[in-house]
Amino acid sequence: MKRPVIAAADPERLDTWPRYSRRLCQDCQATCCTLPVEVRLDDLIRLGEADAFERDEPLKPVARRLQKAGTVEHFNQKHGLFTLTRLASGDCLYLDPVTRLCRVYARRPDTCRNHPQIGPRPGHCAWRPKAG
């Protein structure tokens, strides 16, 4: 049986995102890993970027340290959310540029673990085919 042709999604236009299917990941260029990733302190602890004792400290100094280290590009103090740094290419700092696979998959943040069940368009993904 021939697979249906799926048009590449435009990450900026949610209406172009196809319904998620596990098989899409095999042929994708990891477009979801170019979207902003919001994480909580527990995610940063799991990633090894923060220590468990920092749970008892104010988050603003933690955010400042992580921004200086290049791990976090933004901190939303009101919601306690950190946004992971993206490289100049737009890729997540944990995405391997050659294999297009996550270098911290076993320790990845909850945002990534729960994608695409939650996110900009639940049940859909920003699938784009692997280049060449």
Z-matrix of the N, CA and C atoms (Angstrom, degrees):
N
C 1 1.447
C 2 1.520 1 108.50
N 3 1.287 2 116.46 1 132.38
C 4 1.456 3 122.92 2 -178.79
C 5 1.520 4 110.59 3 -79.82
N 6 1.357 5 115.61 4 135.68
C 7 1.460 6 119.79 5 178.41
C 8 1.526 7 109.65 6 -74.96
N 9 1.331 8 116.97 7 142.21
C 10 1.462 9 119.12 8 177.40
C 11 1.531 10 110.32 9 -67.21
N 12 1.308 11 116.24 10 146.61
C 13 1.460 12 121.48 11 178.01
C 14 1.525 13 108.28 12 -76.53
N 15 1.318 14 114.80 13 131.27
C 16 1.459 15 120.30 14 -179.79
C 17 1.518 16 107.81 15 -113.68
N 18 1.304 17 115.75 16 128.55
C 19 1.464 18 119.96 17 178.58
C 20 1.517 19 109.33 18 -74.78
N 21 1.325 20 116.01 19 143.12
C 22 1.460 21 121.18 20 177.82
C 23 1.523 22 109.92 21 -62.78
N 24 1.299 23 115.64 22 139.77
C 25 1.461 24 121.49 23 -179.67
C 26 1.524 25 110.46 24 -81.86
N 27 1.309 26 114.84 25 152.60
C 28 1.463 27 121.65 26 169.36
C 29 1.524 28 104.58 27 -100.78
N 30 1.348 29 117.96 28 112.54
C 31 1.464 30 119.45 29 -176.39
C 32 1.523 31 114.14 30 -54.73
N 33 1.326 32 117.08 31 -25.45
C 34 1.468 33 121.21 32 -179.42
C 35 1.525 34 112.83 33 -82.70
N 36 1.329 35 117.61 34 -14.57
C 37 1.473 36 121.73 35 -177.82
C 38 1.521 37 109.66 36 -118.38
N 39 1.324 38 116.00 37 99.06
C 40 1.463 39 121.08 38 -175.54
C 41 1.519 40 113.08 39 -59.49
N 42 1.328 41 117.04 40 -28.20
C 43 1.461 42 119.71 41 -178.91
C 44 1.531 43 112.27 42 -68.44
N 45 1.331 44 118.68 43 -12.33
C 46 1.467 45 121.62 44 178.68
C 47 1.530 46 112.04 45 -93.63
N 48 1.327 47 117.60 46 -6.39
C 49 1.457 48 120.76 47 -177.54
C 50 1.524 49 110.24 48 -74.34
N 51 1.341 50 118.11 49 128.54
C 52 1.469 51 120.05 50 177.52
C 53 1.527 52 111.21 51 -76.84
N 54 1.326 53 114.63 52 160.22
C 55 1.462 54 119.87 53 175.55
C 56 1.528 55 107.25 54 -63.08
N 57 1.326 56 116.39 55 136.45
C 58 1.457 57 121.79 56 -176.29
C 59 1.524 58 112.25 57 -68.14
N 60 1.322 59 114.70 58 139.30
C 61 1.453 60 123.61 59 171.65
C 62 1.522 61 106.04 60 -145.12
N 63 1.338 62 117.49 61 138.47
C 64 1.470 63 120.52 62 -178.30
C 65 1.522 64 112.66 63 -52.77
N 66 1.312 65 117.65 64 -34.75
C 67 1.463 66 120.45 65 -176.70
C 68 1.526 67 112.41 66 -65.25
N 69 1.308 68 117.35 67 -22.70
C 70 1.467 69 120.03 68 179.30
C 71 1.531 70 111.31 69 -62.57
N 72 1.320 71 117.11 70 -33.93
C 73 1.470 72 120.96 71 -177.23
C 74 1.530 73 112.36 72 -61.34
N 75 1.326 74 117.51 73 -31.77
C 76 1.464 75 121.46 74 -177.97
C 77 1.519 76 112.40 75 -62.32
N 78 1.320 77 117.42 76 -33.76
C 79 1.458 78 121.93 77 -175.39
C 80 1.525 79 113.17 78 -109.73
N 81 1.331 80 117.22 79 12.73
C 82 1.465 81 120.80 80 -174.50
C 83 1.526 82 111.39 81 -95.72
N 84 1.312 83 115.86 82 151.51
C 85 1.464 84 120.69 83 176.50
C 86 1.522 85 111.82 84 -88.12
N 87 1.307 86 117.46 85 17.76
C 88 1.469 87 124.18 86 178.00
C 89 1.525 88 111.22 87 67.36
N 90 1.308 89 116.23 88 46.88
C 91 1.455 90 121.27 89 -179.98
C 92 1.517 91 111.93 90 -60.04
N 93 1.331 92 117.44 91 -35.69
C 94 1.466 93 120.23 92 179.48
C 95 1.524 94 110.87 93 -60.94
N 96 1.323 95 117.08 94 -24.72
C 97 1.471 96 121.60 95 -179.75
C 98 1.526 97 112.12 96 -83.80
N 99 1.335 98 115.91 97 8.65
C 100 1.461 99 120.25 98 173.17
C 101 1.523 100 110.87 99 -111.25
N 102 1.331 101 115.90 100 -3.90
C 103 1.463 102 121.20 101 177.73
C 104 1.530 103 109.00 102 -82.44
N 105 1.337 104 118.59 103 153.41
C 106 1.471 105 119.80 104 176.42
C 107 1.528 106 110.52 105 -60.79
N 108 1.327 107 116.23 106 136.81
C 109 1.463 108 121.24 107 -178.99
C 110 1.520 109 109.18 108 -115.65
N 111 1.339 110 115.06 109 113.89
C 112 1.457 111 120.58 110 176.93
C 113 1.522 112 108.44 111 -92.61
N 114 1.329 113 115.25 112 132.45
C 115 1.462 114 120.90 113 -177.45
C 116 1.527 115 109.87 114 -131.52
N 117 1.299 116 115.05 115 162.04
C 118 1.458 117 122.11 116 175.56
C 119 1.523 118 108.35 117 -107.30
N 120 1.312 119 116.09 118 170.67
C 121 1.457 120 121.06 119 -178.37
C 122 1.528 121 111.51 120 -57.07
N 123 1.331 122 118.00 121 -39.39
C 124 1.467 123 120.06 122 179.30
C 125 1.528 124 111.58 123 -59.21
N 126 1.323 125 117.49 124 -36.66
C 127 1.468 126 120.98 125 176.35
C 128 1.524 127 110.39 126 -63.89
N 129 1.319 128 115.84 127 -43.32
C 130 1.468 129 120.23 128 -179.48
C 131 1.523 130 111.68 129 -66.61
N 132 1.325 131 116.61 130 -32.19
C 133 1.463 132 120.84 131 175.48
C 134 1.530 133 109.09 132 -67.89
N 135 1.333 134 117.15 133 -46.00
C 136 1.468 135 121.37 134 178.34
C 137 1.529 136 111.05 135 -59.89
N 138 1.322 137 116.71 136 -37.01
C 139 1.462 138 121.74 137 179.30
C 140 1.529 139 112.80 138 -74.08
N 141 1.329 140 116.08 139 -13.03
C 142 1.459 141 120.03 140 -178.73
C 143 1.514 142 112.78 141 83.89
N 144 1.316 143 117.36 142 13.69
C 145 1.464 144 122.38 143 -179.67
C 146 1.524 145 111.90 144 -90.49
N 147 1.327 146 116.21 145 -16.87
C 148 1.477 147 121.43 146 178.79
C 149 1.528 148 107.47 147 -137.94
N 150 1.302 149 115.39 148 158.90
C 151 1.468 150 121.51 149 178.87
C 152 1.524 151 109.80 150 -99.72
N 153 1.324 152 115.95 151 151.38
C 154 1.468 153 121.03 152 -179.56
C 155 1.525 154 111.89 153 -58.53
N 156 1.335 155 118.13 154 -32.65
C 157 1.466 156 119.85 155 -179.46
C 158 1.533 157 111.49 156 -65.33
N 159 1.320 158 118.31 157 -17.87
C 160 1.471 159 120.90 158 179.35
C 161 1.527 160 112.55 159 -72.79
N 162 1.332 161 117.28 160 -10.21
C 163 1.469 162 120.59 161 175.18
C 164 1.522 163 110.82 162 -60.03
N 165 1.331 164 116.19 163 -30.14
C 166 1.458 165 121.22 164 -176.98
C 167 1.520 166 112.98 165 -91.22
N 168 1.323 167 117.95 166 0.85
C 169 1.460 168 122.45 167 -178.82
C 170 1.528 169 110.12 168 -103.64
N 171 1.327 170 117.40 169 158.63
C 172 1.463 171 119.56 170 174.23
C 173 1.533 172 109.14 171 -61.76
N 174 1.321 173 116.22 172 143.56
C 175 1.459 174 120.36 173 -175.40
C 176 1.528 175 113.90 174 -74.95
N 177 1.317 176 116.65 175 -26.11
C 178 1.465 177 118.62 176 -176.22
C 179 1.540 178 112.66 177 -59.89
N 180 1.328 179 119.71 178 -46.87
C 181 1.472 180 118.88 179 176.98
C 182 1.540 181 112.60 180 -64.51
N 183 1.317 182 116.12 181 -33.30
C 184 1.465 183 120.28 182 176.85
C 185 1.530 184 108.70 183 -63.70
N 186 1.328 185 115.68 184 -46.01
C 187 1.467 186 120.75 185 178.87
C 188 1.524 187 110.81 186 -60.34
N 189 1.313 188 116.51 187 -43.14
C 190 1.466 189 121.04 188 179.73
C 191 1.531 190 110.67 189 -59.49
N 192 1.334 191 115.65 190 -44.89
C 193 1.467 192 120.62 191 179.51
C 194 1.526 193 111.07 192 -62.62
N 195 1.338 194 116.47 193 -43.43
C 196 1.457 195 120.90 194 -178.43
C 197 1.532 196 112.04 195 -70.67
N 198 1.335 197 116.56 196 -31.48
C 199 1.466 198 119.39 197 175.13
C 200 1.520 199 109.87 198 -67.67
N 201 1.307 200 116.22 199 -42.41
C 202 1.464 201 121.17 200 178.77
C 203 1.533 202 110.75 201 -63.05
N 204 1.335 203 116.56 202 -36.70
C 205 1.460 204 121.99 203 179.50
C 206 1.532 205 112.36 204 -75.44
N 207 1.350 206 116.69 205 -14.08
C 208 1.460 207 120.63 206 179.32
C 209 1.516 208 114.73 207 87.73
N 210 1.327 209 117.09 208 11.91
C 211 1.464 210 121.27 209 -179.79
C 212 1.521 211 111.76 210 -86.73
N 213 1.318 212 115.55 211 -36.28
C 214 1.463 213 122.12 212 -175.94
C 215 1.524 214 109.14 213 -119.51
N 216 1.333 215 116.10 214 136.33
C 217 1.469 216 118.46 215 178.07
C 218 1.524 217 112.82 216 -103.78
N 219 1.339 218 116.49 217 -16.63
C 220 1.463 219 119.20 218 -178.65
C 221 1.531 220 108.80 219 -153.39
N 222 1.340 221 115.11 220 150.65
C 223 1.457 222 120.61 221 175.47
C 224 1.511 223 109.48 222 -134.26
N 225 1.315 224 116.45 223 126.07
C 226 1.459 225 122.89 224 176.61
C 227 1.526 226 106.95 225 -100.87
N 228 1.327 227 115.53 226 98.45
C 229 1.464 228 120.82 227 -174.96
C 230 1.522 229 112.08 228 -63.93
N 231 1.315 230 117.14 229 -37.46
C 232 1.469 231 121.05 230 -177.92
C 233 1.528 232 111.73 231 -58.83
N 234 1.338 233 117.04 232 -39.27
C 235 1.461 234 121.26 233 -176.79
C 236 1.530 235 112.96 234 -105.75
N 237 1.334 236 117.19 235 -3.87
C 238 1.456 237 120.68 236 -179.76
C 239 1.522 238 112.85 237 66.98
N 240 1.337 239 115.88 238 32.13
C 241 1.466 240 121.11 239 -178.12
C 242 1.517 241 111.35 240 -108.37
N 243 1.312 242 115.42 241 134.22
C 244 1.457 243 123.01 242 175.27
C 245 1.527 244 107.11 243 -105.33
N 246 1.322 245 118.13 244 142.99
C 247 1.464 246 121.49 245 173.89
C 248 1.517 247 107.47 246 -107.22
N 249 1.337 248 115.88 247 122.35
C 250 1.463 249 120.19 248 -179.80
C 251 1.522 250 110.84 249 -64.04
N 252 1.298 251 115.77 250 148.15
C 253 1.452 252 122.60 251 178.38
C 254 1.519 253 110.21 252 -67.36
N 255 1.313 254 115.18 253 140.20
C 256 1.461 255 121.13 254 170.59
C 257 1.522 256 107.51 255 -110.59
N 258 1.307 257 115.44 256 144.67
C 259 1.458 258 121.24 257 179.78
C 260 1.523 259 110.52 258 -73.04
N 261 1.316 260 117.49 259 171.97
C 262 1.469 261 121.60 260 179.52
C 263 1.529 262 111.07 261 -56.58
N 264 1.323 263 117.10 262 -30.05
C 265 1.469 264 121.56 263 178.80
C 266 1.526 265 111.87 264 -72.94
N 267 1.332 266 116.53 265 -12.97
C 268 1.462 267 121.45 266 -176.01
C 269 1.514 268 112.54 267 96.98
N 270 1.328 269 116.99 268 -9.12
C 271 1.461 270 121.80 269 -179.17
C 272 1.520 271 111.60 270 -72.61
N 273 1.315 272 115.10 271 150.26
C 274 1.461 273 121.77 272 170.48
C 275 1.522 274 108.19 273 -60.15
N 276 1.318 275 116.50 274 145.79
C 277 1.464 276 119.26 275 -178.94
C 278 1.521 277 112.62 276 -63.25
N 279 1.323 278 118.93 277 -16.54
C 280 1.458 279 122.11 278 -179.54
C 281 1.536 280 112.93 279 -97.50
N 282 1.309 281 118.35 280 0.36
C 283 1.465 282 121.37 281 -179.62
C 284 1.525 283 109.96 282 -86.20
N 285 1.322 284 116.42 283 125.57
C 286 1.463 285 120.89 284 177.65
C 287 1.529 286 108.21 285 -71.19
N 288 1.338 287 118.44 286 123.42
C 289 1.465 288 120.50 287 -175.00
C 290 1.528 289 113.70 288 -69.01
N 291 1.311 290 118.64 289 -21.90
C 292 1.461 291 121.41 290 -178.60
C 293 1.524 292 111.38 291 -89.17
N 294 1.326 293 116.64 292 -54.26
C 295 1.472 294 120.38 293 -177.02
C 296 1.518 295 112.59 294 -81.26
N 297 1.333 296 117.29 295 -20.24
C 298 1.465 297 123.70 296 -175.65
C 299 1.530 298 111.11 297 62.64
N 300 1.326 299 116.35 298 29.20
C 301 1.463 300 122.55 299 176.43
C 302 1.520 301 109.60 300 -112.92
N 303 1.319 302 116.18 301 153.86
C 304 1.457 303 122.07 302 179.95
C 305 1.524 304 109.78 303 -71.38
N 306 1.330 305 116.07 304 129.05
C 307 1.466 306 121.01 305 179.51
C 308 1.530 307 112.11 306 -80.28
N 309 1.334 308 118.08 307 -11.55
C 310 1.467 309 121.72 308 -179.83
C 311 1.530 310 110.80 309 -125.24
N 312 1.316 311 117.01 310 33.66
C 313 1.463 312 121.84 311 -171.82
C 314 1.533 313 113.24 312 -50.69
N 315 1.314 314 117.86 313 -46.05
C 316 1.472 315 120.84 314 -178.24
C 317 1.525 316 112.34 315 -65.74
N 318 1.331 317 116.78 316 -23.55
C 319 1.473 318 121.44 317 -178.15
C 320 1.530 319 111.80 318 -111.97
N 321 1.306 320 118.52 319 10.95
C 322 1.465 321 122.52 320 -173.13
C 323 1.530 322 111.94 321 -57.39
N 324 1.331 323 116.27 322 154.25
C 325 1.476 324 120.91 323 -179.44
C 326 1.529 325 112.72 324 -64.91
N 327 1.324 326 115.86 325 159.19
C 328 1.462 327 121.41 326 178.29
C 329 1.529 328 111.80 327 -57.67
N 330 1.319 329 117.27 328 -35.56
C 331 1.466 330 120.83 329 178.89
C 332 1.529 331 109.67 330 -56.06
N 333 1.315 332 116.37 331 -44.15
C 334 1.466 333 121.25 332 -179.76
C 335 1.528 334 110.84 333 -73.43
N 336 1.325 335 117.06 334 -38.73
C 337 1.467 336 121.10 335 179.59
C 338 1.531 337 111.17 336 -61.96
N 339 1.308 338 117.01 337 -33.57
C 340 1.463 339 121.77 338 -174.98
C 341 1.525 340 114.17 339 -97.65
N 342 1.324 341 116.94 340 0.35
C 343 1.468 342 119.90 341 178.15
C 344 1.513 343 108.46 342 -77.87
N 345 1.288 344 121.61 343 136.34
C 346 1.456 345 128.92 344 4.57
C 347 1.523 346 114.53 345 -101.63
N 348 1.336 347 117.58 346 17.65
C 349 1.465 348 118.12 347 178.42
C 350 1.520 349 110.89 348 -61.08
N 351 1.328 350 115.54 349 -34.08
C 352 1.459 351 120.20 350 173.16
C 353 1.527 352 106.55 351 -122.24
N 354 1.267 353 116.96 352 159.73
C 355 1.460 354 120.24 353 179.71
C 356 1.508 355 111.15 354 139.20
N 357 1.321 356 115.82 355 -165.46
C 358 1.464 357 119.40 356 -175.96
C 359 1.531 358 113.60 357 -59.50
N 360 1.353 359 116.50 358 -36.58
C 361 1.470 360 120.66 359 177.88
C 362 1.530 361 107.53 360 -140.33
N 363 1.331 362 116.66 361 89.05
C 364 1.467 363 120.73 362 -176.15
C 365 1.533 364 112.28 363 -51.98
N 366 1.345 365 114.14 364 135.15
C 367 1.462 366 120.20 365 178.67
C 368 1.522 367 114.01 366 84.13
N 369 1.325 368 117.30 367 0.14
C 370 1.465 369 122.25 368 -179.30
C 371 1.529 370 108.84 369 -128.91
N 372 1.324 371 116.46 370 160.05
C 373 1.462 372 119.42 371 178.92
C 374 1.526 373 110.99 372 -137.19
N 375 1.307 374 115.04 373 160.81
C 376 1.470 375 121.81 374 -177.55
C 377 1.533 376 109.95 375 -89.19
N 378 1.322 377 117.29 376 49.27
C 379 1.458 378 123.86 377 -175.17
C 380 1.522 379 112.34 378 -58.81
N 381 1.323 380 114.41 379 130.96
C 382 1.460 381 122.20 380 171.60
C 383 1.520 382 106.09 381 -137.53
N 384 1.334 383 117.53 382 137.62
C 385 1.473 384 119.47 383 -176.41
C 386 1.526 385 111.77 384 -67.05
N 387 1.339 386 114.10 385 150.95
C 388 1.465 387 120.04 386 175.72
C 389 1.517 388 109.35 387 -59.89
N 390 1.312 389 114.97 388 142.51
C 391 1.460 390 119.68 389 178.58
C 392 1.521 391 109.81 390 -73.63
N 393 1.323 392 115.03 391 138.43
C 394 1.441 393 126.15 392 173.38
C 395 1.419 394 118.41 393 31.10
